[in-house]
Amino acid sequence: MSKLGKKVGIHTIENAEGNWTICRECQGRGKKSQRLSKKIRLQYQTALENFEKSKNSGVPPTRPKAHLNVCTNCDGSGLIPSEHPTTIDKENYPHIAIIGAGIGGVALAVACLHRGIPFTLYERDTNFDARSQGYGLTLQQASKAIEGFGIFSLEEKVISTRHLVHTPEGKVIGEWGIRKWIPSDTKTAPKRTNIHIARQYLRSALLKQLGKNNVVQWGHQLIDFTESEDQSISLNFEVNGEIKNAKADLVVGADGIRSTVRKLLIGDEVTPLRYLGCIVILGICPLNAFETTDTSLLDSATVFQTANGNERIYMMPYTEDSIMWQLSFPMSEDDAKILSLQGPKALKEEACRRTQWHAPIPQILSATLEAQISGYPVYDRELLRPELLAKNKLATLIGDAAHPMSPFKGQGANQALLDALSLAHGIVRGCRPLSNWRDAGIRVSVLTEFESEMLTRSATKVKGSAEAAEFLHSEIVLYKGDEPRGRCLKNK
């Protein structure tokens, strides 16, 4: 929730409720088009006239695009503070059925709420704490984008300023980050930082934005959905052993890598889960749970990884007084499934056996409680082709349901947040008053453009994450250089 006195653009929030509404100056985009100069307009006009005089021979001139500037009215968030909650516009906007209350689904609900888009959020879990929702995540591109959800501060965040790569003996073979490249006496803050935060804290912060009147429909397992004669969608859920029906104008699957919505839309056989050849074991450990003589790596601002060409462990601040670790190594799919099913005790034993390396790695793993350990085989899926989604006029996917990827680039949550914001922007733009979107159809008005942007943007992240699953467990990771390991591929 936003705090009293928080300044956004030219506005200062004077209510503690954190109500937001769309910025009318930029129509919620956070950016405004800068008018093209007269010189550029004349150049294009002249080139177009010459092209037409030549009877369209050669290459037609490209229409110049206006430069986008950050909107100063909302400081780029697309939102401005409001004394009252935004009125839900049921007359102009479609009603969205969001399936899945993970980070992507809740983010979409929040983006819809602040923009007056009607929605209902469904989740198969019975409550917020029904199961583990992951460990920590790193906000990269989305560190600025979260302002588009009305979140302008994250109290539990930890910012890293140094990243190290070690051999198992503790030799540093790579270092980068603010502390290495920017002098300590520099007063100017960097434009981009990596923000580390517990996944459940971010999810909770998003849920709080929904307030008391927009609760999640917990315990709703989607069974199927069908298009009705009135161009709406009829959804069937299993709730407490009974079938419950609901209506919507658009279904958005935000239900993860094993998405029910995706299965209903295109089937599992078209783009099945693709095993990436390795297993991940994760844990969280309080800093006061162990003793070590080397505390330089545990200053809550350092991320470090250690690798030997097969096993690789990555450690990052989870909170100011705890650390999260992620161990990964190659393993057959069958063995990875067996190990993950054996539970935390077996996972911890395997992790400790493989990482008798430099301090404080053995100490951290040994001190991690079994209750804070989990593991799973790593999967993604083949990139979605737009035509697969285009078959359904009234449904789409976001987040892992659309483009699952390995965890090794830290992009899953970032892309889900960007998806949610992009779709909300698309609905505001494509379903504005007098747009006649009901006649044209929501796929033509919103989904085609949204999916094209989403799939193009996320494709490089899916590919890069899959490549990382391979090179982080090879000799490439031992390349000596002060840069992220992914860049080593370009230097070899």
Backbone torsions as a table, in degrees:
resi	resn	phi	psi	omega
1	MET	NA	152.2	-179.1
2	SER	-81.3	154.4	-174.6
3	LYS	-105.5	155.7	178.8
4	LEU	-56.8	130.8	175.3
5	GLY	86.8	2.4	178.2
6	LYS	-68.3	128.8	-177.5
7	LYS	-96.1	130.1	177.8
8	VAL	-128.1	112.6	-175.9
9	GLY	59.2	-124.8	-179.9
10	ILE	-95.5	6.2	-175.1
11	HIS	-107.0	151.6	172.7
12	THR	-122.6	127.1	-179.6
13	ILE	-70.6	125.0	-179.1
14	GLU	-114.3	8.5	175.1
15	ASN	-125.7	146.0	-176.5
16	ALA	-85.6	-4.2	-176.5
17	GLU	-76.4	-22.7	179.1
18	GLY	73.1	38.6	176.2
19	ASN	-77.9	142.7	-177.5
20	TRP	-134.5	156.1	173.9
21	THR	-144.2	164.6	-175.6
22	ILE	-68.1	141.1	175.6
23	CYS	-77.3	117.4	-175.8
24	ARG	-73.4	-24.3	-177.7
25	GLU	-68.1	-32.0	179.4
26	CYS	-116.9	5.7	-178.7
27	GLN	56.7	34.7	175.0
28	GLY	81.4	1.1	-177.9
29	ARG	-78.7	-24.4	-176.1
30	GLY	84.4	-5.8	179.7
31	LYS	-137.3	151.6	178.6
32	LYS	-124.5	141.7	179.6
33	SER	-74.7	132.1	176.5
34	GLN	-88.4	129.7	-177.9
35	ARG	-58.7	134.9	178.4
36	LEU	-65.3	143.6	179.4
37	SER	-68.8	156.3	-179.9
38	LYS	-60.5	-37.0	-179.2
39	LYS	-62.2	-45.6	-178.8
40	ILE	-67.1	-40.5	179.2
41	ARG	-63.3	-40.5	179.3
42	LEU	-68.4	-38.6	178.9
43	GLN	-61.6	-43.7	179.5
44	TYR	-66.6	-42.4	-179.3
45	GLN	-61.8	-42.3	178.8
46	THR	-64.6	-44.7	-179.8
47	ALA	-63.3	-38.4	179.8
48	LEU	-67.4	-41.0	178.8
49	GLU	-64.2	-41.7	178.8
50	ASN	-64.7	-37.8	178.8
51	PHE	-64.3	-41.6	-179.9
52	GLU	-69.9	-35.6	178.2
53	LYS	-66.2	-29.6	-179.8
54	SER	-84.6	12.6	-179.7
55	LYS	58.9	43.0	173.9
56	ASN	61.4	31.3	176.1
57	SER	-87.5	146.9	-178.7
58	GLY	86.4	-162.0	-177.3
59	VAL	-94.3	126.5	179.3
60	PRO	-66.9	147.8	179.7
61	PRO	-67.3	146.6	179.1
62	THR	-84.7	128.4	178.9
63	ARG	-64.7	125.9	-179.1
64	PRO	-67.3	143.1	178.8
65	LYS	-101.6	141.8	178.6
66	ALA	-69.9	141.5	177.7
67	HIS	-74.2	138.7	179.8
68	LEU	-96.1	127.1	176.3
69	ASN	-110.7	151.0	176.8
70	VAL	-62.4	132.4	179.0
71	CYS	-71.1	120.5	-178.4
72	THR	-75.4	-18.6	-179.3
73	ASN	-69.7	-35.0	-179.1
74	CYS	-118.7	5.0	179.9
75	ASP	59.1	30.5	174.1
76	GLY	88.9	-2.4	-177.2
77	SER	-83.1	-23.3	-174.7
78	GLY	83.1	-2.1	-178.4
79	LEU	-125.4	151.1	171.2
80	ILE	-130.6	151.0	-179.4
81	PRO	-64.8	149.4	-178.3
82	SER	-135.8	146.5	178.2
83	GLU	-69.5	-27.9	-175.9
84	HIS	-129.0	156.0	175.9
85	PRO	-58.9	148.2	178.6
86	THR	-63.3	135.8	177.3
87	THR	-72.7	128.9	179.1
88	ILE	-73.0	124.7	-174.9
89	ASP	-95.8	85.2	-178.3
90	LYS	-75.2	-19.6	-177.3
91	GLU	-75.1	-40.4	-174.1
92	ASN	-99.5	-30.7	-174.3
93	TYR	-101.9	151.4	175.4
94	PRO	-73.4	153.2	174.6
95	HIS	-86.0	124.8	-174.9
96	ILE	-100.2	128.1	170.3
97	ALA	-98.7	109.8	-178.5
98	ILE	-97.3	120.9	-177.4
99	ILE	-102.6	109.4	180.0
100	GLY	112.9	122.7	-178.2
101	ALA	-110.0	39.0	167.9
102	GLY	-77.6	-164.6	-176.7
103	ILE	-61.3	-44.8	-178.8
104	GLY	-63.9	-44.5	-179.2
105	GLY	-66.7	-45.0	178.9
106	VAL	-65.9	-38.8	178.5
107	ALA	-61.2	-42.1	178.3
108	LEU	-64.3	-40.5	178.0
109	ALA	-60.6	-43.4	179.5
110	VAL	-64.7	-44.8	179.2
111	ALA	-60.9	-38.7	177.2
112	CYS	-67.1	-43.9	-178.2
113	LEU	-57.2	-49.3	-176.8
114	HIS	-68.7	-17.9	-178.1
115	ARG	-107.1	6.6	175.8
116	GLY	76.7	19.6	-179.7
117	ILE	-90.5	123.8	-179.8
118	PRO	-68.1	141.2	-178.1
119	PHE	-155.1	161.1	167.1
120	THR	-134.7	132.4	-176.7
121	LEU	-106.1	119.5	-177.7
122	TYR	-111.3	139.1	179.1
123	GLU	-140.3	134.2	-178.3
124	ARG	-72.2	-29.5	177.0
125	ASP	-63.4	153.8	-177.0
126	THR	-82.0	-20.5	177.6
127	ASN	-163.2	177.0	-175.4
128	PHE	-58.9	-38.9	-174.6
129	ASP	-99.4	17.7	-174.6
130	ALA	-60.9	-32.4	177.8
131	ARG	-153.8	165.3	-180.0
132	SER	-64.3	135.2	178.6
133	GLN	-110.4	35.6	176.1
134	GLY	94.5	-174.2	-173.9
135	TYR	-111.1	-118.4	179.4
136	GLY	-100.5	162.4	175.3
137	LEU	-139.9	161.6	179.8
138	THR	-116.7	119.7	176.8
139	LEU	-83.5	117.4	179.4
140	GLN	-108.7	-94.0	177.5
141	GLN	-60.1	-31.9	-174.7
142	ALA	-80.4	-2.4	-179.6
143	SER	-63.5	-29.1	174.2
144	LYS	-90.8	-35.0	-175.7
145	ALA	-64.6	-25.3	-177.9
146	ILE	-63.9	-18.3	175.3
147	GLU	-65.1	-25.4	176.8
148	GLY	-69.0	-8.5	175.1
149	PHE	-105.2	9.4	-179.9
150	GLY	81.2	15.1	178.2
151	ILE	-107.1	108.8	-176.4
152	PHE	-108.0	-4.4	175.5
153	SER	-154.5	143.3	177.2
154	LEU	-123.4	106.1	-173.3
155	GLU	-64.4	-31.9	-174.7
156	GLU	-92.6	11.1	-176.9
157	LYS	-74.3	154.8	172.8
158	VAL	-130.2	131.2	-178.0
159	ILE	-106.3	124.9	178.2
160	SER	-91.1	143.2	-178.6
161	THR	-125.5	2.1	-180.0
162	ARG	-149.8	141.0	178.2
163	HIS	-132.7	128.0	-177.8
164	LEU	-122.3	148.6	172.3
165	VAL	-122.3	130.7	-178.2
166	HIS	-121.4	159.3	162.1
167	THR	-85.1	167.4	179.9
168	PRO	-58.1	-24.4	179.1
169	GLU	-80.9	-8.9	179.0
170	GLY	100.4	4.8	178.2
171	LYS	-72.9	130.3	179.3
172	VAL	-79.5	122.7	179.0
173	ILE	-116.7	2.9	176.9
174	GLY	-166.8	139.3	177.3
175	GLU	-150.2	134.8	175.5
176	TRP	-153.9	173.1	-178.8
177	GLY	124.6	173.9	-175.4
178	ILE	-57.2	-42.6	-175.5
179	ARG	-67.3	-23.0	178.6
180	LYS	-86.9	-39.6	-171.1
181	TRP	-94.9	-22.8	-177.6
182	ILE	-113.7	127.0	179.4
183	PRO	-54.7	145.6	-176.0
184	SER	-64.4	-22.6	-178.6
185	ASP	-91.8	4.2	178.4
186	THR	-70.4	130.2	-176.3
187	LYS	-92.8	-20.3	-177.6
188	THR	-74.3	127.8	179.7
189	ALA	-75.7	141.8	178.6
190	PRO	-66.2	150.3	-177.9
191	LYS	-70.8	-33.1	-178.6
192	ARG	-128.9	135.8	175.2
193	THR	-135.8	157.6	174.4
194	ASN	-92.0	121.7	-178.9
195	ILE	-104.1	120.7	178.2
196	HIS	-97.7	134.8	-176.6
197	ILE	-154.0	147.0	175.6
198	ALA	-64.8	133.1	-178.5
199	ARG	-56.8	-42.8	-179.0
200	GLN	-67.6	-29.8	178.1
201	TYR	-68.6	-43.4	178.3
202	LEU	-63.8	-41.9	178.3
203	ARG	-61.8	-41.5	178.6
204	SER	-65.0	-41.0	179.5
205	ALA	-62.8	-37.3	177.4
206	LEU	-69.1	-42.7	179.7
207	LEU	-61.9	-36.1	178.9
208	LYS	-63.4	-29.1	178.0
209	GLN	-63.2	-27.4	-178.1
210	LEU	-72.3	-20.4	177.2
211	GLY	72.5	-170.8	-174.4
212	LYS	-80.3	-22.0	-172.1
213	ASN	-94.9	0.3	-178.2
214	ASN	-129.0	60.4	-175.9
215	VAL	-73.1	154.7	176.2
216	VAL	-72.8	142.1	173.7
217	GLN	-83.2	84.4	-177.5
218	TRP	-70.8	157.9	174.8
219	GLY	70.4	24.1	-179.6
220	HIS	-108.4	104.2	176.5
221	GLN	-93.7	115.8	-179.7
222	LEU	-65.8	131.1	177.0
223	ILE	-99.6	-53.0	178.1
224	ASP	-165.6	173.3	173.3
225	PHE	-149.2	149.8	-179.0
226	THR	-137.5	150.6	177.5
227	GLU	-80.7	129.5	-178.9
228	SER	-89.0	168.6	-179.0
229	GLU	-64.9	-27.0	-179.1
230	ASP	-87.8	17.4	178.5
231	GLN	65.5	23.6	170.0
232	SER	-104.6	176.8	179.2
233	ILE	-116.2	135.7	175.4
234	SER	-104.1	122.3	-177.4
235	LEU	-111.6	141.2	175.4
236	ASN	-115.6	128.0	179.1
237	PHE	-120.2	150.1	168.6
238	GLU	-96.5	121.2	-178.2
239	VAL	-131.6	113.5	-179.4
240	ASN	53.4	41.2	176.6
241	GLY	81.8	0.2	179.5
242	GLU	-117.8	158.0	179.2
243	ILE	-92.9	128.7	179.8
244	LYS	-121.0	135.8	-178.8
245	ASN	-104.4	145.8	176.7
246	ALA	-143.3	161.0	-179.6
247	LYS	-119.8	152.1	176.1
248	ALA	-160.1	167.6	175.2
249	ASP	-98.3	-21.6	-178.4
250	LEU	-150.1	134.4	175.2
251	VAL	-106.7	130.4	177.1
252	VAL	-120.2	115.8	177.6
253	GLY	-82.9	112.6	175.9
254	ALA	-123.8	37.8	-169.3
255	ASP	-105.9	32.0	165.5
256	GLY	83.1	-175.3	-172.3
257	ILE	-63.7	-29.2	176.5
258	ARG	-104.2	47.3	-173.3
259	SER	-58.5	126.8	172.8
260	THR	-68.0	-39.6	179.9
261	VAL	-62.0	-44.2	179.4
262	ARG	-61.7	-42.6	179.6
263	LYS	-61.5	-41.5	178.9
264	LEU	-69.6	-32.2	-178.0
265	LEU	-76.2	-50.9	-171.1
266	ILE	-128.5	-6.9	179.8
267	GLY	82.7	155.1	179.8
268	ASP	-78.1	-26.1	-173.4
269	GLU	-73.7	-20.3	-177.7
270	VAL	-73.4	-48.7	178.5
271	THR	-131.9	76.3	-175.9
272	PRO	-68.8	165.1	173.9
273	LEU	-56.1	139.1	-177.7
274	ARG	-118.3	113.2	-177.9
275	TYR	-73.5	133.3	-175.2
276	LEU	-99.4	12.8	168.9
277	GLY	84.4	10.2	-178.5
278	CYS	-149.0	164.4	176.8
279	ILE	-116.5	151.1	177.1
280	VAL	-118.6	134.3	172.7
281	ILE	-120.2	129.5	-176.1
282	LEU	-122.7	151.6	176.3
283	GLY	-155.8	160.9	176.4
284	ILE	-126.8	133.5	-177.0
285	CYS	-135.3	129.2	174.2
286	PRO	-65.9	143.1	-178.7
287	LEU	-67.9	-22.6	-179.5
288	ASN	-88.2	7.4	-177.2
289	ALA	-89.4	-4.6	-177.9
290	PHE	-149.8	167.1	178.0
291	GLU	-118.2	141.4	176.8
292	THR	-153.2	149.1	179.3
293	THR	-83.5	-18.4	-179.5
294	ASP	-102.9	104.3	-179.0
295	THR	-105.2	-1.6	-176.5
296	SER	-64.7	-25.5	179.6
297	LEU	-87.0	-5.3	-173.7
298	LEU	-119.0	39.5	-177.4
299	ASP	-93.4	11.9	179.8
300	SER	64.9	13.9	177.5
301	ALA	-137.0	9.6	-178.2
302	THR	-119.9	132.7	171.3
303	VAL	-107.6	133.2	177.4
304	PHE	-140.3	152.2	175.7
305	GLN	-134.4	149.9	179.3
306	THR	-132.3	136.7	-175.2
307	ALA	-147.5	157.7	177.9
308	ASN	-128.4	9.9	-178.0
309	GLY	96.7	-6.9	175.5
310	ASN	-132.1	-67.7	173.2
311	GLU	-83.9	150.3	177.3
312	ARG	-147.0	129.8	176.4
313	ILE	-118.7	139.4	-177.9
314	TYR	-123.9	128.7	-179.6
315	MET	-126.0	134.2	179.8
316	MET	-141.7	155.7	176.2
317	PRO	-60.4	133.7	175.4
318	TYR	-97.4	-49.0	167.8
319	THR	-136.4	-175.6	180.0
320	GLU	-66.4	-20.8	-177.7
321	ASP	-124.6	23.3	175.6
322	SER	-150.8	160.3	-177.7
323	ILE	-129.7	146.0	177.6
324	MET	-110.1	138.6	177.0
325	TRP	-124.7	150.2	-179.2
326	GLN	-136.3	108.7	178.1
327	LEU	-102.2	136.2	178.8
328	SER	-140.7	150.7	179.2
329	PHE	-164.1	155.2	-179.7
330	PRO	-65.3	144.8	178.5
331	MET	-166.4	147.5	177.5
332	SER	-64.1	154.7	-177.5
333	GLU	-60.8	-42.5	-179.6
334	ASP	-63.1	-44.7	179.8
335	ASP	-66.3	-37.1	179.0
336	ALA	-64.5	-40.6	177.4
337	LYS	-63.5	-44.1	-179.1
338	ILE	-62.4	-46.7	-178.5
339	LEU	-63.2	-43.3	-178.5
340	SER	-65.4	-34.3	179.6
341	LEU	-74.2	-20.9	179.5
342	GLN	-70.3	-18.1	172.1
343	GLY	96.4	179.7	-172.4
344	PRO	-58.2	-38.3	-177.3
345	LYS	-62.3	-48.1	179.6
346	ALA	-66.8	-38.5	178.9
347	LEU	-63.3	-42.2	179.6
348	LYS	-65.8	-43.3	179.5
349	GLU	-60.9	-42.3	179.5
350	GLU	-65.9	-41.8	-179.9
351	ALA	-64.1	-45.8	-179.5
352	CYS	-65.4	-38.6	-179.4
353	ARG	-62.7	-34.8	-174.8
354	ARG	-88.5	-9.0	-171.2
355	THR	-128.4	48.2	172.4
356	GLN	-82.4	69.6	-173.0
357	TRP	-112.0	-159.7	-177.6
358	HIS	-66.1	155.9	175.9
359	ALA	-66.8	147.9	5.3
360	PRO	-100.3	25.1	-173.4
361	ILE	-62.2	-53.6	-179.2
362	PRO	-60.7	-37.6	-179.3
363	GLN	-64.1	-42.2	-179.0
364	ILE	-65.7	-47.8	-178.4
365	LEU	-64.7	-40.4	179.5
366	SER	-63.8	-35.8	-176.4
367	ALA	-84.4	-8.3	-179.1
368	THR	-74.4	126.4	178.9
369	LEU	-68.0	144.3	179.8
370	GLU	-58.7	-31.4	-180.0
371	ALA	-65.1	-18.0	-179.1
372	GLN	-103.0	17.9	-176.9
373	ILE	-121.4	138.3	173.4
374	SER	-147.5	171.0	179.0
375	GLY	-161.3	156.0	-177.9
376	TYR	-160.5	151.7	171.2
377	PRO	-67.2	148.5	-176.0
378	VAL	-97.2	126.1	-179.4
379	TYR	-128.5	158.5	161.0
380	ASP	-141.3	-164.9	174.7
381	ARG	-136.3	159.0	172.9
382	GLU	-58.6	146.3	-179.3
383	LEU	-58.0	136.2	177.8
384	LEU	-68.6	140.1	171.7
385	ARG	-95.7	137.3	-177.0
386	PRO	-52.7	-35.0	-176.7
387	GLU	-66.3	-23.4	177.7
388	LEU	-67.9	-38.1	178.2
389	LEU	-78.9	-30.0	-174.8
390	ALA	-66.4	-15.2	-179.1
391	LYS	-65.4	-27.5	-179.7
392	ASN	-106.0	126.0	-174.5
393	LYS	-77.6	-21.3	-168.3
394	LEU	-127.2	25.9	-179.3
395	ALA	-149.0	151.9	177.0
396	THR	-153.1	179.8	-177.2
397	LEU	-131.2	153.0	171.3
398	ILE	-139.4	164.9	175.2
399	GLY	63.2	-146.6	-177.9
400	ASP	-62.3	-23.1	176.3
401	ALA	-65.1	-30.2	-178.8
402	ALA	-95.2	-42.7	-172.4
403	HIS	-145.5	68.6	178.7
404	PRO	-62.6	147.2	-178.0
405	MET	-148.0	163.2	178.0
406	SER	-68.1	160.9	-177.4
407	PRO	-82.1	1.2	-166.6
408	PHE	-77.8	-9.8	173.8
409	LYS	-109.2	-2.3	177.9
410	GLY	63.7	33.4	-172.0
411	GLN	-104.9	-11.9	-174.0
412	GLY	-55.7	-55.5	-178.7
413	ALA	-67.7	-38.1	179.1
414	ASN	-59.0	-46.4	-178.5
415	GLN	-68.8	-34.9	177.7
416	ALA	-63.6	-41.9	178.4
417	LEU	-64.9	-42.6	178.4
418	LEU	-65.9	-37.2	176.1
419	ASP	-59.2	-48.3	-176.6
420	ALA	-60.2	-44.3	-179.0
421	LEU	-67.9	-40.6	-179.9
422	SER	-63.0	-42.3	-179.6
423	LEU	-67.4	-42.0	177.9
424	ALA	-61.5	-43.3	176.8
425	HIS	-60.6	-41.7	-179.0
426	GLY	-63.8	-37.5	178.7
427	ILE	-67.8	-43.5	178.4
428	VAL	-60.3	-42.5	-177.1
429	ARG	-74.5	-43.6	-173.1
430	GLY	-84.3	-17.7	-176.9
431	CYS	-117.6	24.7	179.3
432	ARG	-64.2	162.4	178.6
433	PRO	-53.7	141.3	179.6
434	LEU	70.1	12.6	179.6
435	SER	-80.2	-18.0	-178.6
436	ASN	57.5	36.3	-177.9
437	TRP	-65.0	-27.5	179.5
438	ARG	-66.8	-33.3	177.3
439	ASP	-76.9	-43.9	-178.6
440	ALA	-73.0	-29.8	-176.4
441	GLY	98.0	144.0	-175.8
442	ILE	-70.9	-23.9	176.8
443	ARG	-66.8	-46.3	178.7
444	VAL	-67.6	-41.3	-174.2
445	SER	-76.0	-30.6	-172.6
446	VAL	-133.7	-54.3	-163.3
447	LEU	-67.9	-40.1	-177.2
448	THR	-59.7	-48.2	179.6
449	GLU	-67.4	-43.1	179.7
450	PHE	-60.1	-48.6	-176.8
451	GLU	-65.7	-36.6	177.4
452	SER	-61.1	-46.7	178.8
453	GLU	-64.5	-45.7	-177.7
454	MET	-63.0	-48.3	-176.5
455	LEU	-68.0	-36.5	177.2
456	THR	-66.7	-46.2	-178.7
457	ARG	-63.6	-43.5	-173.7
458	SER	-82.4	-18.2	-175.5
459	ALA	-58.4	-44.5	-180.0
460	THR	-66.1	-30.7	179.7
461	LYS	-72.7	-40.4	177.2
462	VAL	-63.4	-46.2	-179.6
463	LYS	-64.0	-46.7	-179.8
464	GLY	-63.4	-36.4	179.4
465	SER	-68.7	-36.9	177.3
466	ALA	-68.4	-40.4	177.1
467	GLU	-62.8	-39.1	-179.9
468	ALA	-63.9	-35.0	178.6
469	ALA	-61.4	-25.0	179.1
470	GLU	-91.0	-53.1	-171.7
471	PHE	-74.9	-23.6	178.3
472	LEU	-70.0	-13.8	178.4
473	HIS	-116.6	37.1	178.8
474	SER	-139.5	179.2	-179.7
475	GLU	-65.3	-19.2	-178.8
476	ILE	-59.3	-34.5	-176.7
477	VAL	-65.5	-19.0	-178.5
478	LEU	-89.6	5.9	175.7
479	TYR	-57.4	134.9	179.4
480	LYS	-88.3	119.4	-179.7
481	GLY	176.4	144.4	-177.7
482	ASP	-87.4	69.1	-179.4
483	GLU	-160.9	158.8	176.9
484	PRO	-55.7	147.8	-174.0
485	ARG	-62.0	-27.5	179.9
486	GLY	-62.3	-30.8	-179.3
487	ARG	-73.3	-15.3	178.9
488	CYS	-62.5	-31.7	-179.9
489	LEU	-59.6	-36.0	-178.2
490	LYS	-75.2	-19.4	-175.5
491	ASN	-97.7	-4.5	-176.4
492	LYS	-93.0	NA	NA
